[in-house]
């Protein structure tokens, strides 16, 4: 089954650009931005190095193109899950499910982003531009329930849910000994999903109960 990012790999620039993107995605996920050269990408894609520069201009622009596909697919997954007529609690469960499913299918994505947040400040504006639509989506979802400022503002809920999902995957290698097994095994992820549903319910209950 194709993942949402794989479905986006066909590019108006053609199959060569798609092959380069896929190779770059794999290599950056394995070694990070600094550990990969344009030559590495070209060799993995089976193309001449000059073609990488022709399509993407630089290694940094290529990295941005890789992440842009993830951001686009991520936004689409969350919007599709939330844009229904279901009650808010059910919509929040769907949102959690869509978030978990997306990261489970694209496990390189959170590590790629976090490596830039920590080690590459030059990429921060790019990350901010792509993160802001999801942040605004959270604000819109909670309009009328969450105040604009203070400890119950939507920005906290955005961070609560995103961190709870992403850390499930980025912390998994070090959690295993404490967890008593692989935190990303199917049964463990099913348990984690149940907990995140409970967390969403608790957050919503606290929000509707509190005057702020």
Buried (B, 14 or more C-beta within 10 A) or exposed (E): EEBBBBEBBEBEBEEBBBBBBBBBBBBBBEEBBEEBBBEBBBEBBEBEBEBBBBBBEEBBEBBBBBBBBBBBBBBBBBBEBBEEEEEBBEBBBBBBBBBBBBBBBBEBBBBBBBBBEEEBEEBEEBBEEBBEBBBEBBBEBBEEBBBEEEEBBBBBBBEBBBEBBBEBBBEBEEBBEEBEEBBBEEEBBEEBBEEBBEBBEEBBEEBEEEEE
